[in-house]
Amino acid sequence: MITSIILMCISGCLLVWYIISKCEKYDLKELFLKIAISFLFVVVAIVSSFRSGKFTIFNVLVITGLLLGLLGDVFLDLKYVDKERELGYTYAGFIVFGIGHILFITALCLNYYQNGGILFIILPIITSILLAALTILLEKPLKLKYGKMKLISFCYAICLFGSVSFSLFLSIQNGFQITSLTMFFIGSVLFTLSDLVLSGTFFGEGKERPIDFILNYSTYYSAQFVIAFMLLFA
């Protein structure tokens, strides 16, 4: 546990450095700094898995999902370095993050679903689709412009809200008695808050202020580290 906490403290210091640097300018140095921070949440997940004394398919799926998050970080930040391929990098980022959420959902169902409670599978699916549709319908009221990204944004939103919905309904099914599952739910909520801020940065206007970057990255990395750390209790 101490090792994971030390790694998270190091990443916190690097994150402050990264946010300050990104607010001033952006080049390859900032990209590699972000990769280092993202690499640390993968390391925390691996260390937590070994410390727990278990390394099951659940751990493998979660760690793979976190690795895809690292890859997604690279793609989404490359758009700032290589402006000519901005749309392609954005698509790639959405896709790998979406696959990561699918792996998280699969891990949750395999590890926490109790047979006979089919409603706890159906309800989160319906909830995810409805929330994703609402996100797209609120495009104009929120002054967003999805443009060519509307379809993939909808698909990604289903995956994102799926992580939240499945962790919530499975927590309800288990009476909020499982620490790792509750931690994952908290992490998925933080992940969603981060993406809501990010959608304003990507698709809105005038939302690339320092406060936007601070809210986005603080909630995002908090989410990833909570999900990684919860493997210690799985």
Secondary structure as GFF3:
##gff-version 3
##sequence-region A 1 234
A	DSSP	alpha_helix	2	24	.	.	.	ID=ss1
A	DSSP	alpha_helix	28	52	.	.	.	ID=ss2
A	DSSP	alpha_helix	57	81	.	.	.	ID=ss3
A	DSSP	three_ten_helix	83	85	.	.	.	ID=ss4
A	DSSP	alpha_helix	86	112	.	.	.	ID=ss5
A	DSSP	alpha_helix	119	137	.	.	.	ID=ss6
A	DSSP	three_ten_helix	147	149	.	.	.	ID=ss7
A	DSSP	alpha_helix	150	173	.	.	.	ID=ss8
A	DSSP	alpha_helix	179	203	.	.	.	ID=ss9
A	DSSP	alpha_helix	210	229	.	.	.	ID=ss10
A	DSSP	three_ten_helix	230	232	.	.	.	ID=ss11
###
